Amino acid sequence: MIDDLRDLRTHVRGRVLLPGDDGFDQARRPWNLAVEQSVPAVVEAADAADVAALVRFARARGLTVSAQPNGHGATPALNGAILLRTRRLDALEIDPDARRARVGAGLPSGRLQAAAAPYGLTGLPGSSPVVSVTGVALGGGLSWFGRAHGWVADSVTAFDVVDAEGRRRRVTADADPDLFWAMRGGGGDFAIVTAAELSLHRAPSLYGGRTVWPIEHGAAVLEAYRRITATAPDALTLWLDLLHFPGADPVIAVDATHLGEAAEARDLLSPLDRLPRPLADGRRTMTVAELGSITAEPTDPGAGSSRGELLTGLDDATAEALLADPIAPLMSVQIRHLGGALARASDSPHGPLTEPYALYLFGVPADPATAGAVTARQRAFADSLPVSGRKPLTFLAPGETAADAFAPAALDRLREVKRRHDPHGVFRGNFPVSG
C-alpha cells in the first residue's frame, strides 16, 4: 500500500502527506484532539478535479476515502482510510434576488453569514462559525434558526459531488431523489461533496445574546426559561447553559436569538428581566454575521468529550434533576429549545424532530481519570432525565453509531442507497450507516 500511496502524488495536484512526512501528524488531527485518527495518507485537494482523481485512484486499488474540511465530528471509524481535506474548496456565490447561495465543501459557516448579512439574508448557522456549511448539512444540522426554518439540510437544493466511480455529478431531488434524500442528513457515506446550493432566508432584523447569573439563581432562571419556551414563537430560540469553567464559579446562562425587531424580542424575553440582577447581559441588536459571539465557542482545535440526547419534556422533575448537583467535572450542560419547523414534516433521513428539547453535555478529558469521571457524569445526567433514546447525527459521539440517530426504516433505506451508490465501500463517513 505504501508504494501505491507514494504514487498518489502523481495523480493529484494538492498536497499529499504520508507517515514520516513533515506535517503529517498535524494534518491528520481532527478538531477534537481526544480522537485519534490513524490514517495512511492525507490529501489536501486543490479543487473538485483533485477529488475526482483521488476517488478514481482509491477505487482502482480497493482503498477507502473519508472527507473532512477541518475534522469536526471525527471518530475512529475512518481509521485506515485516506483522509481527504476539502478546506481549499471554499468558493462562495450569493444570488440575493433568488435568495440562494452556492458554497464550496470547505466553506465555514461564518463566511457565509458575513456575505449574506449585507443583503438582510441568512443561512442556518449553528453555534460555531468555523464549522463547514456542507458538513453540518450532511448531518442534518441544528441551527439557531431551526425553529423557524427546519433542519439545515432542508434548505439544501443541490449537491455537486464526486461519486464512487470518480465521476463529477450534480445531485438534486429531481435528478436522483434517493441519493439526494440520503445526503440531506444521512452523513458522508454516499459521495464526496465538492459544493452545495442552498436557500437563504430573510433576516432583516436580529436580536440576541447571552445573559449570565450566579448558579444560586439557577431555579429561578430555569423556571423563566421554561415559561418563555412554552409559548415562544418560531422566530425565537433559547438555549439554557449550566457552565463551570476551570478557576471560575459555576453560573447559569440563557442564550437567545430572535428573528425580528428588538422591541418584540425584549417583550418576549421580559421574564428574564424580572430575575435577580445578572452578572452580564450581552443581549443587543446584531447582524447574522455576529452569531458566533453569543456562545463564543473556541475557534481552535482542542480535546473534548461530549454526549447528546433529546428530551421528551422539561417538567418539574426534570428541572429538579438538572440542578440537583454541581455539573463538575463537566464544563457545560446545555438545553436547546427545539420544536417549531423542526417538528414539522421533513423529507430527510431524520424526518420531523418531535422532541421539544435537546441536551448537550461537554467536558474536557484532561487525563484518564478525568475522562472517566466526565463519562460517568454524562451517563448520570442522561439516566436522570427523560431522554428519548434518539439523537441527531451531529450530536453523536465516538462509540455511537448511525443506529442511534435514525429510525429503523430510515436506516434500512440509507443502507440500500449505500449499496446502490457505493457497493465497494469507497467512502466512509464519521458514522457509517452500515455499522
Residue, then its C-alpha position, 0 to 999 in steps of 0.5 A: m500500500i505504501d508504494d501505491l500511496r507514494d504514487l498518489r502524488t502523481h495523480v493529484r495536484g494538492r498536497v499529499l502527506l504520508p507517515g514520516d512526512d513533515g506535517f503529517d501528524q498535524a494534518r491528520r488531527p481532527w478538531n477534537l484532539a481526544v480522537e485519534q485518527s490513524v490514517p495512511a495518507v492525507v490529501e489536501a485537494a486543490d479543487a473538485a478535479d483533485v477529488a475526482a482523481l483521488v476517488r478514481f485512484a482509491r477505487a482502482r486499488g480497493l482503498t477507502v476515502s473519508a472527507q473532512p474540511n477541518g475534522h469536526g465530528a471525527t471518530p475512529a471509524l475512518n481509521g485506515a482510510i485516506l483522509l481527504r481535506t476539502r478546506r481549499l474548496d471554499a468558493l462562495e456565490i450569493d444570488p440575493d434576488a433568488r435568495r440562494a447561495r452556492v458554497g464550496a465543501g470547505l466553506p465555514s459557516g461564518r463566511l457565509q453569514a458575513a456575505a449574506a448579512p449585507y443583503g438582510l439574508t441568512g443561512l442556518p448557522g449553528s453555534s460555531p462559525v468555523v464549522s463547514v456549511t456542507g458538513v453540518a448539512l450532511g448531518g442534518g444540522l441544528s441551527w439557531f434558526g431551526r425553529a423557524h426554518g427546519w433542519v439545515a439540510d432542508s434548505v439544501t437544493a443541490f449537491d455537486v459531488v464526486d461519486a464512487e466511480g470518480r465521476r463529477r455529478r450534480v445531485t438534486a431531488d429531481a435528478d436522483p431523489d434517493l441519493f439526494w434524500a440520503m445526503r440531506g442528513g444521512g452523513g458522508d457515506f454516499a459521495i464526496v461533496t465538492a459544493a452545495e446550493l442552498s436557500l437563504h432566508r430573510a433576516p432583516s432584523l436580529y436580536g440576541g445574546r447571552t445573559v449570565w447569573p450566579i448558579e444560586h439563581g439557577a431555579a429561578v432562571l430555569e423556571a423563566y426559561r421554561r415559561i418563555t419556551a412554552t409559548a415562544p414563537d418560531a422566530l425565537t430560540l433559547w438555549l439554557d447553559l449550566l457552565h463551570f469553567p476551570g478557576a471560575d464559579p459555576v453560573i447559569a446562562v440563557d442564550a437567545t436569538h430572535l428573528g425580528e425587531a428588538a422591541e418584540a424580542r425584549d417583550l418576549l424575553s421580559p421574564l428574564d428581566r424580572l430575575p435577580r440582577p445578572l452578572a452580564d447581559g450581552r443581549r443587543t441588536m446584531t447582524v447574522a454575521e455576529l452569531g458566533s459571539i453569543t456562545a463564543e465557542p473556541t475557534d481552535p482545535g482542542a480535546g473534548s468529550s461530549r454526549g447528546e440526547l433529546l428530551t421528551g419534556l422539561d417538567d418539574a422533575t426534570a428541572e429538579a434533576l438538572l440542578a440537583d448537583p454541581i455539573a463538575p467535572l463537566m464544563s457545560v450542560q446545555i438545553r436547546h429549545l427545539g420544536g417549531a419547523l423542526a417538528r414539522a414534516s421533513d423529507s430527510p433521513h431524520g424526518p420531523l424532530t418531535e422532541p421539544y428539547a435537546l441536551y448537550l453535555f461537554g467536558v474536557p478529558a484532561d487525563p484518564a481519570t478525568a475522562g472517566a469521571v466526565t463519562a460517568r457524569q454524562r451517563a448520570f445526567a442522561d439516566s436522570l432525565p427523560v431522554s428519548g433514546r434518539k439523537p441527531l447525527t451531529f450530536l453523536a459521539p465516538g462509540e455511537t453509531a448511525a443506529d442511534a440517530f435514525a429510525p429503523a426504516a430510515l436506516d434500512r433505506l440509507r443502507e440500500v442507497k449505500r449499496r446502490h451508490d457505493p457497493h465497494g465501500v469507497f467512502r466512509g463517513n464519521f458514522p457509517v450507516s452500515g455499522 
